[in-house]
Structures are given as structure tokens and as C-alpha cells.
Amino acid sequence: MINWINLEHAIYPPEVFDKYGTWSGSTTILPGNKHVILYTGIVDDEQTQVQNYAIPANLSDPFLRKWIKPDNNPLVVADESINKTKFRDPTTAWLGQDGSWRMLVGSLRKNKRGLAILYRSRDFMKWTKAQHPFHSAAKTGNWECVDFFPVSLENTDGLDTSIIGKKIKHVLKVSLDDTRWDYYTIGTYDTKKDRYVPDDTMIEGYHGLRLDYGNFYASKTFYDPSKNRRILMGWCNESDVFPTDDIYKGWSGIQAIPRKLWIDPSGKHLVQWPIEELETLRKKKVELRNYKLNKGENIEVQGITPAQADVEVTFSFSSLENAEEFDPSWVDLYAEDVCAIRGSTVQGGLGPFGLLTLSSENLEEYTPVFFRVFKNQDKYKVLMCSDASRSSVRNHKKMFKPSFAGYVDVDLTDKKLSLRSLIDHSVVASFGAGEKTCITSRVYPALSIYGDTHLFAFNNGTETVDVEVTFSFSSLENAEEFDPSWADLYAQDVCVIRGLTVQGGLGPFGILTLSSENLEEYTPVFFRVFKTQDKYKIDHSVVESFGEGGKTCITSRVYPSLAIYGDTHLFAFNNGTETVKIEALNAWNMAKSER
């Protein structure tokens, strides 16, 4: 699900039952490994919608490239009680305990009541509409791309769509045509009444839970039996006012990275994470740990390709005392409205802090993904934002550059917040607090493209936050041979012979302390790994240093003339042919001791 092959269209007009369009649907796998696609056909220029089916022409073709649309289509036609122009996107069908198949179609009634219409069939060919809606909600508008599936309360494994049993909840997802966002509720499937009942804590409609709080719509899930997981795939559409602008960009929407989906242990919301296969694309890795970000400070993350990167970062803070008060007037606002009011450039208390993605060198363009922690009475409220308002210097009024945001349901007892951002040229998909809140942004920078793209971690709050560097290496093969003539030398003599400017195999790598900006002065603290017979030796030299957790200690007195006070720098370095990874580097500003 990472590397894809572009194939010819599978289903397209112009049969009489889909002459004016073939629209979204779903696949169901029947017993005997028989595949059926249910999809919506448009039959006239009035947008009358019917439900059709298609079957593979050749089951031996692993890609199922050719599909047949049988002559007995359509399978389902709207009766007089249904709005025939708002009747679309059949779900994957599930098999009930009574032996009948069931599927849902999204629709709209009067007074903006959205609904999911239930149909049943014994043979998958003749479908009968249930007397009552499967579920409906007032003032939600037309429901598109309805999805209905079970989730386990016991683990993160996915379940086949037809599974019914104890310790299971059900999810009903709807794409609201009015907002172009995907919402869901968690609840109970009453199999006797064939109705879905959301839990009491669920909110339906525009203030309800969303799968993704950004540019993410018309999503569908499916069960992957090979790894026992439920996979979510969604559409990141183009949203400019004028289609000509979208054509100029060269895109007609993209599919987001597939995500594994399951229910949070609290049972209150779903969580999701990029599928594990994405990690096969990872190459060079750069790590920073325990780097302190003070108010107004940015640190550039170097050594990667910022235009196409997978970034995981954990922010920690020592106190929650500086969290701002949550303004009561914001209670009825959407999270994105609060993000627009309290953006990344508005100084706060605990936040805003996060990443400046797809940034130009001088920050004329950037897309910040950040947290801001508020105090709300005796609790804390975490806002996560992905703000595209500064993503491009292109400034025509109709360009879509919104502030996307959502609140993160997270326990701040450990005073940490994690963030993962998938950056891919024109899209930034971010996952806050592990898997709890997701935001996808489409952005179109003019300056920060390809090699001119930068990535920064930033903090614009009064509370200092820590961004966690450890050296690691994949192999010992490049360790130099230990010269037998050095056996009787002191370690410092070997250090003089094989200093940090002498390129080695595995090392030298370490830290340049008390360094002037242009490295006229520095005091290196470093390791160099030698191979001696079938063992390895490590040699290092320093300021006051404790190697390998205190096993070797060295204290040096040095007297720089340039690298003093504010003109002092600290670098991590590697001058060996073997790549090393910084696993953890912890550094603190130290206060003066009291006299």
C-alpha cells in the first residue's frame, strides 16, 4: 500500500444505468472469494442516482483490471420516499446472523436531516429497503461515503465487517457534504432492530469527532486479513475557489497515506497511525534529544530532505503553570477558529511549540504544526494546529490557505506531547499525541520547494520546552585495526596520533565543545573505535567527560580566547566513514551556583 502501479480505469460510463457518471462505492468479498463492487450510477442530466454492481472479468488476474457491469443493473432504485439526487455511495456489505446481506446508502431528508438507508438481500441481487433508517441526525445535511464497521475493545486488531459479538463497538462514519469533512460516532449495533445507536457521550454533526481535522474527505475503511487490521484511506482534495487554479497546480486531489485504525482504550474516540509499510521508505535518520527551546527560539533540523520527510518529535516541559487561560468566549468556536486567533506567531505561555514545515530559509513561507496548552477551569485543554495561512507567498484571494486544528484528548501527567508529521512537497499529514488527533494540510509553497526547503523546531511560549542526540551505528565492520605498536602507549598518545582531524573508520565522532563559530577554536570530546584481534577498543579525549555511562572519565583544562561566553558553540560531529546516528544528546543551560 505504499508503491502503486497506475492501471486503466476499472469502471466508467456509458451504460444506460451510469451514462452520466460512475460515482463512489465499495467492494464486498462474497463466499468463495467472489468480488463485487457496489457503486452509484448517474442516469440522467437531473443527477438521478441508482446503485449498480460490477464483477471481475478474470479472477485469475491478480490486479482484477477488467470489470463487467451486468445487464440486470441497477440493483437499487430510489423509491418515492427518497431524494433521488441525494442517494449515493453504497457501503461494504456485511452478512447478518440471519443469513441476509446488509448495506447502507447515504441520503438526505427535508430540513437537512442526513441519514443512512439500510437495504437487505439474501442473494446480493434483490435488495429490499428497511422500513426505518439505519440511523439519521438532524441538521447535518447530505451524508456521503457512509462507512460502518466493528472495532475490538480488547486490542488494536481489526475485525471483519460482518463480525458481531461481545467486547465490540461499532463505528458509523459519514462525510458531510456541507462541510466536506469526515465525522464519526461510536456506538452499538442493535441487530434485532437493525439500527445503530451512538453512545451517550457522542456528538453528531459539525461539532462531532472527526477522523482528520484537515483536508481529508470521502474516506473508506477495509479489513486487511493478512495483518488483522482495519485500514483507512482518505482523499485530500483540491479546495481553491477556481478550478483553473487547481489545474495550474497540476493536481486533482491525492490519496493520503493509508492508516491503521482502532479504538482508544478509553472507548471515547478512534486512533490511527500510518501503516507500518511506510517505514520501508525511511533512509537517513537524524535525531535530536533534550535540546532546550527557549521563548522565540527556532532550531533547524538538518541532514534530511525537508521537502520529503517523516518526522517524529517529543516535546517535554517542566511545568503546566504557564498554560494560558482558555477564553470562555471560545467555547462555541471550532478549534480552527481558535487556531486562527492564537496562531504560531502569537506568544503564549505553554506553547505555541512545534515544527515549521516546508519553510523557506528566511521564513517568508512555512506551514507550522504546533501545540498550545490552555488551562480550562481545573483541567487542561490541548490545541493542535496545522496552519497553512503562511504556507505560500502566492497571495491571490481565492487560494485556499486555512488554519486547521483539533483538540487533543491527552493526559499531561508526564508533561510530554508527541508529534509525527509526514511531509511530502504539497502535503503535511500530522499525528498528535501518538495517534489521537490527525490533521492533513495541502499547501503550495513558491519558495520552499525541493532543495530550498527547511525544517525547524520552534517555541513561541514563555515556558521552555525540551526537544530530545545519541550516537548509534549499524555496523562495526569499518572499525580501524589497532596498530600493535600502540599497545604500550598511553591512551592520550594514541589520541595525539589519531586526533579528530584524522579521518577514521568508525569514528572519530563526538562533540566539539567551547567552539568558536568558524571553528578556529574548539575542544573535541570524541570516540574512535578500533578493532584489536576479535575485540574493540574505544579511545576518546575531552573537557570533563564521562564515557559510556561513567566507565572512563577525563577532565581537561582549556583556555580559549575566541570561544568564550556568548561566542561559544557546541557541535556534534563525525569524521569517520561509518555513518553514526545520534540516539540521545541531553544538554542543559546551567545556572551559577550560589555563593
BARO-567932 format. One record per residue (C-alpha): x, y, z; residue in three letters. Coordinates in nm, 2 decimals. Example, Ala and Ser with C-alpha at 12.3 -4.5 7.8 and 13.67 -1.06 7.14 Angstrom:
BEGIN
      x      y      z code
   1.23  -0.45   0.78  ALA
   1.37  -0.11   0.71  SER
//
This chain:
BEGIN
      x      y      z code
   0.00   0.00   0.00  MET
   0.30   0.23  -0.05  ILE
   0.42   0.15  -0.40  ASN
   0.14   0.16  -0.65  TRP
   0.10   0.08  -1.02  ILE
  -0.12   0.30  -1.24  ASN
  -0.38   0.08  -1.42  LEU
  -0.65   0.16  -1.67  GLU
  -0.99   0.27  -1.54  HIS
  -1.19  -0.02  -1.38  ALA
  -1.54   0.12  -1.41  ILE
  -1.66   0.41  -1.64  TYR
  -1.97   0.51  -1.84  PRO
  -2.17   0.50  -2.06  PRO
  -2.43   0.22  -2.00  GLU
  -2.78   0.34  -1.96  VAL
  -2.76   0.29  -1.58  PHE
  -2.45   0.51  -1.54  ASP
  -2.45   0.72  -1.86  LYS
  -2.38   1.05  -1.67  TYR
  -2.13   0.92  -1.42  GLY
  -1.99   0.64  -1.21  THR
  -1.95   0.75  -0.85  TRP
  -1.81   0.62  -0.53  SER
  -1.89   0.27  -0.39  GLY
  -1.73  -0.02  -0.20  SER
  -1.61  -0.37  -0.25  THR
  -1.75  -0.68  -0.08  THR
  -1.59  -1.02  -0.09  ILE
  -1.85  -1.29  -0.10  LEU
  -1.80  -1.66   0.00  PRO
  -1.58  -1.84  -0.25  GLY
  -1.36  -1.53  -0.29  ASN
  -1.60  -1.36  -0.52  LYS
  -1.55  -0.99  -0.55  HIS
  -1.84  -0.75  -0.61  VAL
  -1.82  -0.37  -0.64  ILE
  -2.13  -0.17  -0.55  LEU
  -2.13   0.18  -0.69  TYR
  -2.35   0.47  -0.77  THR
  -2.45   0.54  -1.13  GLY
  -2.59   0.87  -1.26  ILE
  -2.87   0.80  -1.51  VAL
  -2.97   1.15  -1.64  ASP
  -2.88   1.51  -1.65  ASP
  -3.10   1.57  -1.34  GLU
  -2.85   1.37  -1.14  GLN
  -3.08   1.08  -1.06  THR
  -2.88   0.83  -0.87  GLN
  -2.90   0.45  -0.86  VAL
  -2.69   0.17  -0.71  GLN
  -2.52  -0.07  -0.95  ASN
  -2.28  -0.36  -0.93  TYR
  -1.98  -0.49  -1.12  ALA
  -1.78  -0.82  -1.11  ILE
  -1.43  -0.91  -1.22  PRO
  -1.40  -1.04  -1.58  ALA
  -1.10  -1.26  -1.49  ASN
  -1.04  -1.38  -1.13  LEU
  -0.70  -1.52  -1.23  SER
  -0.57  -1.16  -1.30  ASP
  -0.40  -1.06  -0.97  PRO
  -0.48  -0.69  -1.04  PHE
  -0.85  -0.75  -1.14  LEU
  -0.81  -0.50  -1.42  ARG
  -1.13  -0.57  -1.62  LYS
  -1.47  -0.55  -1.47  TRP
  -1.81  -0.64  -1.61  ILE
  -2.13  -0.44  -1.54  LYS
  -2.41  -0.70  -1.59  PRO
  -2.73  -0.61  -1.77  ASP
  -2.95  -0.66  -1.47  ASN
  -2.83  -0.32  -1.33  ASN
  -2.94  -0.12  -1.14  PRO
  -2.98  -0.33  -0.83  LEU
  -3.13  -0.05  -0.62  VAL
  -3.35   0.24  -0.73  VAL
  -3.48   0.52  -0.50  ALA
  -3.85   0.49  -0.41  ASP
  -4.08   0.79  -0.36  GLU
  -3.96   0.84   0.00  SER
  -3.60   0.90  -0.11  ILE
  -3.44   1.21  -0.25  ASN
  -3.32   1.06  -0.58  LYS
  -3.05   1.32  -0.63  THR
  -2.91   1.26  -0.28  LYS
  -2.88   0.88  -0.28  PHE
  -2.53   0.75  -0.31  ARG
  -2.21   0.57  -0.21  ASP
  -2.31   0.22  -0.10  PRO
  -2.10   0.06   0.18  THR
  -1.92  -0.27   0.20  THR
  -2.20  -0.52   0.28  ALA
  -2.20  -0.73   0.59  TRP
  -2.36  -1.07   0.65  LEU
  -2.61  -1.09   0.93  GLY
  -2.67  -1.38   1.16  GLN
  -3.00  -1.44   0.97  ASP
  -2.81  -1.51   0.65  GLY
  -2.91  -1.18   0.48  SER
  -2.66  -0.93   0.35  TRP
  -2.69  -0.57   0.45  ARG
  -2.56  -0.24   0.31  MET
  -2.61   0.13   0.36  LEU
  -2.66   0.42   0.12  VAL
  -2.62   0.78   0.23  GLY
  -2.90   1.03   0.17  SER
  -3.08   1.35   0.28  LEU
  -3.43   1.42   0.40  ARG
  -3.62   1.75   0.44  LYS
  -3.49   2.00   0.70  ASN
  -3.13   1.90   0.64  LYS
  -3.17   1.56   0.82  ARG
  -2.89   1.33   0.70  GLY
  -2.95   0.96   0.70  LEU
  -2.81   0.61   0.62  ALA
  -3.07   0.39   0.44  ILE
  -3.05   0.02   0.51  LEU
  -3.10  -0.25   0.24  TYR
  -3.11  -0.63   0.29  ARG
  -3.06  -0.92   0.04  SER
  -3.04  -1.29   0.06  ARG
  -2.86  -1.34  -0.27  ASP
  -2.69  -1.00  -0.32  PHE
  -2.91  -0.93  -0.63  MET
  -3.25  -0.85  -0.49  LYS
  -3.24  -0.58  -0.23  TRP
  -3.52  -0.46   0.00  THR
  -3.53  -0.13   0.18  LYS
  -3.58  -0.14   0.56  ALA
  -3.89   0.03   0.69  GLN
  -3.68   0.27   0.91  HIS
  -3.35   0.44   0.86  PRO
  -3.04   0.26   1.00  PHE
  -2.96   0.60   1.16  HIS
  -3.02   0.97   1.10  SER
  -2.93   1.30   1.26  ALA
  -3.10   1.64   1.23  ALA
  -2.93   1.94   1.08  LYS
  -2.63   1.75   0.94  THR
  -2.71   1.78   0.56  GLY
  -2.64   1.52   0.30  ASN
  -2.45   1.21   0.41  TRP
  -2.19   1.09   0.16  GLU
  -1.95   0.79   0.17  CYS
  -2.11   0.63   0.47  VAL
  -1.89   0.37   0.64  ASP
  -1.99   0.12   0.91  PHE
  -1.76  -0.13   1.08  PHE
  -1.69  -0.31   1.41  PRO
  -1.39  -0.23   1.64  VAL
  -1.25  -0.45   1.92  SER
  -1.25  -0.33   2.28  LEU
  -0.97  -0.58   2.37  GLU
  -0.69  -0.49   2.13  ASN
  -0.58  -0.30   1.83  THR
  -0.66  -0.57   1.58  ASP
  -0.91  -0.51   1.31  GLY
  -1.23  -0.70   1.26  LEU
  -1.41  -0.83   0.95  ASP
  -1.71  -0.61   0.87  THR
  -1.96  -0.89   0.95  SER
  -1.83  -0.97   1.30  ILE
  -2.08  -0.94   1.57  ILE
  -2.01  -1.03   1.94  GLY
  -1.93  -0.91   2.29  LYS
  -1.65  -0.66   2.36  LYS
  -1.71  -0.50   2.03  ILE
  -1.83  -0.15   1.95  LYS
  -1.94  -0.02   1.61  HIS
  -1.84   0.30   1.42  VAL
  -2.06   0.50   1.19  LEU
  -1.86   0.74   0.97  LYS
  -2.03   1.00   0.75  VAL
  -1.88   1.25   0.51  SER
  -2.09   1.57   0.54  LEU
  -2.15   1.74   0.20  ASP
  -2.20   2.08   0.37  ASP
  -1.85   2.10   0.53  THR
  -1.66   1.85   0.32  ARG
  -1.52   1.68   0.64  TRP
  -1.55   1.33   0.78  ASP
  -1.72   1.27   1.11  TYR
  -1.79   0.96   1.31  TYR
  -1.96   0.83   1.62  THR
  -1.90   0.52   1.83  ILE
  -2.20   0.32   1.94  GLY
  -2.39  -0.01   1.95  THR
  -2.54  -0.20   1.66  TYR
  -2.89  -0.33   1.77  ASP
  -2.90  -0.64   1.55  THR
  -3.26  -0.72   1.64  LYS
  -3.40  -0.38   1.53  LYS
  -3.13  -0.33   1.26  ASP
  -3.05   0.01   1.40  ARG
  -2.74   0.19   1.51  TYR
  -2.74   0.38   1.84  VAL
  -2.45   0.62   1.92  PRO
  -2.31   0.63   2.28  ASP
  -2.45   0.90   2.50  ASP
  -2.12   1.09   2.50  THR
  -2.11   1.12   2.12  MET
  -2.19   1.45   1.95  ILE
  -2.34   1.43   1.60  GLU
  -2.29   1.69   1.33  GLY
  -2.05   1.98   1.28  TYR
  -1.91   1.97   1.64  HIS
  -1.86   1.60   1.65  GLY
  -1.55   1.38   1.63  LEU
  -1.36   1.39   1.30  ARG
  -1.12   1.13   1.15  LEU
  -0.89   1.41   1.04  ASP
  -0.92   1.78   1.12  TYR
  -0.77   1.89   0.79  GLY
  -0.81   1.84   0.42  ASN
  -0.94   1.49   0.43  PHE
  -1.27   1.37   0.29  TYR
  -1.47   1.08   0.14  ALA
  -1.27   0.82   0.33  SER
  -1.33   0.45   0.34  LYS
  -1.20   0.17   0.56  THR
  -1.15  -0.20   0.48  PHE
  -1.04  -0.51   0.68  TYR
  -0.69  -0.64   0.59  ASP
  -0.70  -1.01   0.69  PRO
  -0.33  -1.06   0.62  SER
  -0.23  -0.85   0.92  LYS
  -0.56  -0.84   1.11  ASN
  -0.60  -0.46   1.09  ARG
  -0.86  -0.21   0.96  ARG
  -0.71   0.03   0.71  ILE
  -0.84   0.39   0.65  LEU
  -0.79   0.56   0.31  MET
  -0.89   0.92   0.25  GLY
  -0.90   1.18  -0.02  TRP
  -0.71   1.51   0.01  CYS
  -0.90   1.72  -0.24  ASN
  -0.82   2.05  -0.40  GLU
  -1.01   2.33  -0.24  SER
  -0.94   2.66  -0.43  ASP
  -1.24   2.86  -0.54  VAL
  -1.15   2.84  -0.91  PHE
  -1.09   2.51  -1.08  PRO
  -0.84   2.68  -1.31  THR
  -0.61   2.73  -1.01  ASP
  -0.63   2.36  -0.93  ASP
  -0.54   2.28  -1.29  ILE
  -0.25   2.51  -1.27  TYR
  -0.12   2.32  -0.97  LYS
  -0.13   2.00  -1.17  GLY
  -0.33   1.80  -0.92  TRP
  -0.69   1.67  -0.89  SER
  -0.66   1.56  -0.53  GLY
  -0.44   1.29  -0.38  ILE
  -0.49   0.98  -0.16  GLN
  -0.35   1.02   0.18  ALA
  -0.10   0.76   0.32  ILE
  -0.31   0.46   0.44  PRO
  -0.36   0.44   0.82  ARG
  -0.43   0.16   1.06  LYS
  -0.74   0.24   1.26  LEU
  -0.86   0.12   1.60  TRP
  -1.04   0.24   1.92  ILE
  -0.87   0.41   2.21  ASP
  -0.87   0.22   2.53  PRO
  -1.10   0.48   2.68  SER
  -1.36   0.38   2.42  GLY
  -1.43   0.75   2.36  LYS
  -1.26   0.80   2.02  HIS
  -1.07   0.63   1.74  LEU
  -0.69   0.64   1.70  VAL
  -0.49   0.60   1.38  GLN
  -0.13   0.57   1.26  TRP
   0.04   0.54   0.92  PRO
   0.07   0.18   0.82  ILE
   0.40   0.02   0.91  GLU
   0.49  -0.04   0.55  GLU
   0.56   0.34   0.52  LEU
   0.88   0.28   0.73  GLU
   1.03   0.09   0.44  THR
   1.08   0.43   0.27  LEU
   1.29   0.56   0.55  ARG
   1.66   0.63   0.47  LYS
   1.89   0.85   0.66  LYS
   1.79   0.92   1.01  LYS
   1.87   1.23   1.22  VAL
   1.79   1.26   1.59  GLU
   1.79   1.54   1.84  LEU
   1.71   1.48   2.21  ARG
   1.68   1.71   2.51  ASN
   1.75   2.02   2.32  TYR
   1.60   2.31   2.51  LYS
   1.39   2.55   2.31  LEU
   1.35   2.88   2.49  ASN
   1.10   3.15   2.41  LYS
   1.12   3.28   2.05  GLY
   1.38   3.01   1.95  GLU
   1.40   2.81   1.63  ASN
   1.64   2.52   1.57  ILE
   1.68   2.39   1.22  GLU
   1.67   2.01   1.17  VAL
   1.95   1.94   0.92  GLN
   2.08   1.63   0.75  GLY
   1.75   1.53   0.59  ILE
   1.55   1.63   0.28  THR
   1.28   1.85   0.45  PRO
   1.06   1.85   0.14  ALA
   1.00   1.48   0.18  GLN
   1.05   1.35   0.54  ALA
   0.89   1.15   0.82  ASP
   0.95   1.34   1.14  VAL
   0.88   1.22   1.49  GLU
   0.94   1.46   1.78  VAL
   0.86   1.46   2.15  THR
   0.83   1.79   2.34  PHE
   0.86   1.79   2.72  SER
   0.81   2.07   2.97  PHE
   0.88   2.11   3.34  SER
   0.56   2.27   3.45  SER
   0.20   2.34   3.35  LEU
   0.18   2.67   3.54  GLU
   0.24   2.89   3.24  ASN
  -0.06   2.75   3.05  ALA
  -0.29   3.03   2.93  GLU
  -0.64   3.06   3.05  GLU
  -0.89   2.93   2.79  PHE
  -1.11   3.23   2.70  ASP
  -1.48   3.14   2.77  PRO
  -1.59   3.32   2.46  SER
  -1.41   3.05   2.25  TRP
  -1.63   2.77   2.39  VAL
  -1.87   2.77   2.08  ASP
  -1.59   2.82   1.83  LEU
  -1.44   2.55   1.62  TYR
  -1.08   2.46   1.70  ALA
  -0.96   2.61   1.37  GLU
  -1.11   2.94   1.47  ASP
  -0.91   2.94   1.80  VAL
  -0.60   2.85   1.60  CYS
  -0.66   3.15   1.37  ALA
  -0.69   3.37   1.68  ILE
  -0.39   3.22   1.87  ARG
  -0.16   3.13   1.58  GLY
   0.21   3.03   1.59  SER
   0.33   3.39   1.59  THR
   0.11   3.49   1.89  VAL
   0.33   3.44   2.20  GLN
   0.18   3.22   2.47  GLY
   0.26   3.05   2.79  GLY
   0.29   2.68   2.74  LEU
   0.31   2.70   2.36  GLY
   0.29   2.75   2.08  PRO
   0.56   2.50   2.01  PHE
   0.61   2.25   1.73  GLY
   0.75   2.23   1.38  LEU
   0.78   2.48   1.10  LEU
   0.74   2.25   0.80  THR
   0.80   2.34   0.43  LEU
   0.99   2.65   0.54  SER
   1.19   2.89   0.32  SER
   1.53   2.99   0.46  GLU
   1.41   3.33   0.59  ASN
   1.06   3.21   0.68  LEU
   0.88   3.40   0.42  GLU
   0.69   3.07   0.38  GLU
   0.62   2.80   0.63  TYR
   0.35   2.57   0.75  THR
   0.36   2.54   1.13  PRO
   0.23   2.23   1.30  VAL
   0.21   2.31   1.68  PHE
   0.05   2.26   2.02  PHE
  -0.08   2.52   2.26  ARG
  -0.18   2.42   2.61  VAL
  -0.47   2.61   2.78  PHE
  -0.60   2.59   3.13  LYS
  -0.97   2.54   3.14  ASN
  -1.10   2.57   3.49  GLN
  -0.93   2.28   3.68  ASP
  -0.84   2.09   3.36  LYS
  -0.60   2.14   3.06  TYR
  -0.71   2.17   2.70  LYS
  -0.45   2.10   2.43  VAL
  -0.50   2.26   2.09  LEU
  -0.32   2.12   1.79  MET
  -0.29   2.33   1.47  CYS
  -0.17   2.30   1.12  SER
  -0.18   2.65   0.98  ASP
  -0.15   2.70   0.61  ALA
  -0.21   3.07   0.62  SER
   0.17   3.14   0.57  ARG
   0.24   2.84   0.35  SER
   0.28   3.03   0.03  SER
   0.38   3.38  -0.08  VAL
   0.12   3.34  -0.36  ARG
  -0.13   3.58  -0.23  ASN
  -0.43   3.58  -0.47  HIS
  -0.75   3.60  -0.26  LYS
  -0.91   3.27  -0.38  LYS
  -0.62   3.05  -0.28  MET
  -0.72   2.81   0.00  PHE
  -0.48   2.86   0.29  LYS
  -0.68   2.77   0.61  PRO
  -0.59   2.72   0.97  SER
  -0.68   2.36   1.05  PHE
  -0.70   2.25   1.41  ALA
  -0.84   2.00   1.66  GLY
  -0.83   1.94   2.04  TYR
  -0.62   1.65   2.17  VAL
  -0.76   1.42   2.44  ASP
  -0.43   1.36   2.62  VAL
  -0.32   1.31   2.98  ASP
  -0.04   1.56   3.06  LEU
   0.08   1.40   3.38  THR
   0.42   1.32   3.23  ASP
   0.43   1.67   3.08  LYS
   0.50   1.55   2.73  LYS
   0.34   1.59   2.39  LEU
   0.45   1.39   2.08  SER
   0.41   1.48   1.71  LEU
   0.46   1.29   1.39  ARG
   0.45   1.48   1.06  SER
   0.47   1.32   0.71  LEU
   0.59   1.59   0.48  ILE
   0.56   1.54   0.10  ASP
   0.61   1.86  -0.10  HIS
   0.25   1.97  -0.11  SER
   0.10   1.78   0.18  VAL
   0.17   1.77   0.56  VAL
  -0.01   1.50   0.75  ALA
   0.04   1.52   1.13  SER
  -0.05   1.29   1.42  PHE
  -0.06   1.45   1.76  GLY
  -0.01   1.28   2.10  ALA
   0.07   0.94   1.94  GLY
  -0.24   0.86   1.73  GLU
  -0.50   1.07   1.89  LYS
  -0.55   1.37   1.67  THR
  -0.47   1.39   1.29  CYS
  -0.45   1.69   1.07  ILE
  -0.37   1.69   0.69  THR
  -0.29   2.01   0.51  SER
  -0.25   2.07   0.14  ARG
  -0.01   2.36   0.07  VAL
   0.16   2.51  -0.24  TYR
   0.47   2.70  -0.15  PRO
   0.65   2.90  -0.41  ALA
   0.99   2.94  -0.24  LEU
   1.03   2.64  -0.01  SER
   1.04   2.37  -0.28  ILE
   1.28   2.08  -0.34  TYR
   1.63   2.17  -0.22  GLY
   1.52   2.51  -0.09  ASP
   1.30   2.36   0.18  THR
   1.39   2.38   0.55  HIS
   1.25   2.23   0.87  LEU
   1.26   2.39   1.21  PHE
   1.15   2.31   1.56  ALA
   1.02   2.62   1.74  PHE
   0.89   2.76   2.06  ASN
   0.70   3.08   2.10  ASN
   0.58   3.03   2.46  GLY
   0.73   3.16   2.78  THR
   0.77   2.81   2.91  GLU
   1.09   2.64   2.79  THR
   1.03   2.30   2.62  VAL
   1.28   2.02   2.56  ASP
   1.33   1.85   2.23  VAL
   1.51   1.54   2.29  GLU
   2.11   1.32   2.04  VAL
   2.25   0.95   2.08  THR
   2.51   0.82   1.85  PHE
   2.44   0.48   1.70  SER
   2.59   0.29   1.42  PHE
   2.47   0.00   1.21  SER
   2.79  -0.20   1.19  SER
   3.14  -0.24   1.34  LEU
   3.29  -0.35   1.01  GLU
   3.45  -0.01   0.94  ASN
   3.64   0.00   1.27  ALA
   4.02   0.06   1.21  GLU
   4.27  -0.20   1.30  GLU
   4.45  -0.12   1.63  PHE
   4.82  -0.07   1.55  ASP
   5.02  -0.33   1.76  PRO
   5.29  -0.06   1.81  SER
   5.04   0.14   2.02  TRP
   5.00  -0.14   2.28  ALA
   5.25   0.02   2.52  ASP
   5.14   0.38   2.46  LEU
   4.91   0.58   2.69  TYR
   4.56   0.64   2.55  ALA
   4.64   1.02   2.52  GLN
   4.94   0.93   2.30  ASP
   4.71   0.74   2.06  VAL
   4.48   1.03   2.08  CYS
   4.75   1.27   1.96  VAL
   4.84   1.03   1.67  ILE
   4.48   0.97   1.57  ARG
   4.32   1.30   1.66  GLY
   3.98   1.41   1.54  LEU
   4.11   1.56   1.22  THR
   4.24   1.22   1.11  VAL
   3.97   1.05   0.92  GLN
   3.89   0.70   1.05  GLY
   3.65   0.42   1.00  GLY
   3.41   0.41   1.29  LEU
   3.49   0.75   1.44  GLY
   3.61   0.99   1.54  PRO
   3.26   1.11   1.64  PHE
   3.15   1.32   1.93  GLY
   3.10   1.68   2.04  ILE
   3.30   1.99   1.97  LEU
   3.27   2.19   2.30  THR
   3.37   2.55   2.36  LEU
   3.38   2.62   1.99  SER
   3.41   2.95   1.81  SER
   3.16   2.99   1.52  GLU
   3.41   2.92   1.25  ASN
   3.59   2.65   1.44  LEU
   3.92   2.85   1.49  GLU
   3.89   2.71   1.85  GLU
   3.72   2.41   1.99  TYR
   3.77   2.13   2.24  THR
   3.66   1.80   2.09  PRO
   3.52   1.52   2.30  VAL
   3.51   1.22   2.08  PHE
   3.52   0.84   2.04  PHE
   3.72   0.63   1.79  ARG
   3.66   0.26   1.77  VAL
   3.95   0.02   1.69  PHE
   3.94  -0.35   1.62  LYS
   4.21  -0.54   1.81  THR
   4.21  -0.91   1.73  GLN
   3.85  -1.01   1.80  ASP
   3.77  -0.72   2.03  LYS
   3.71  -0.35   2.00  TYR
   3.88  -0.06   2.18  LYS
   3.74   0.29   2.23  ILE
   3.97   0.59   2.27  ASP
   3.84   0.94   2.35  HIS
   3.96   1.29   2.47  SER
   3.77   1.57   2.64  VAL
   3.67   1.86   2.87  VAL
   3.52   1.69   3.17  GLU
   3.37   1.38   3.02  SER
   3.23   1.05   3.13  PHE
   3.24   0.79   2.85  GLY
   3.00   0.50   2.82  GLU
   2.80   0.59   3.13  GLY
   3.09   0.67   3.36  GLY
   3.33   0.39   3.26  LYS
   3.60   0.63   3.15  THR
   3.64   0.99   3.28  CYS
   3.86   1.26   3.15  ILE
   3.89   1.62   3.27  THR
   4.07   1.89   3.06  SER
   4.16   2.25   3.14  ARG
   4.14   2.47   2.83  VAL
   4.18   2.84   2.78  TYR
   4.01   2.97   2.46  PRO
   4.03   3.33   2.36  SER
   3.75   3.33   2.09  LEU
   3.51   3.06   2.22  ALA
   3.41   3.24   2.54  ILE
   3.07   3.35   2.69  TYR
   2.81   3.42   2.41  GLY
   3.06   3.34   2.14  ASP
   3.08   2.97   2.24  THR
   2.93   2.70   2.03  HIS
   2.87   2.33   2.07  LEU
   2.87   2.09   1.78  PHE
   2.82   1.72   1.73  ALA
   3.04   1.57   1.46  PHE
   3.16   1.26   1.28  ASN
   3.48   1.23   1.08  ASN
   3.46   0.85   1.01  GLY
   3.35   0.67   0.70  THR
   3.08   0.48   0.90  GLU
   2.76   0.67   0.95  THR
   2.66   0.71   1.31  VAL
   2.32   0.81   1.45  LYS
   2.27   1.04   1.74  ILE
   2.03   0.85   1.96  GLU
   2.03   1.09   2.26  ALA
   2.21   1.41   2.34  LEU
   2.10   1.59   2.66  ASN
   2.23   1.94   2.73  ALA
   2.12   2.19   2.99  TRP
   2.20   2.55   3.05  ASN
   2.35   2.57   3.39  MET
   2.28   2.84   3.65  ALA
   2.56   2.98   3.86  LYS
   2.59   2.82   4.20  SER
   2.51   3.04   4.50  GLU
   2.80   3.17   4.70  ARG
//
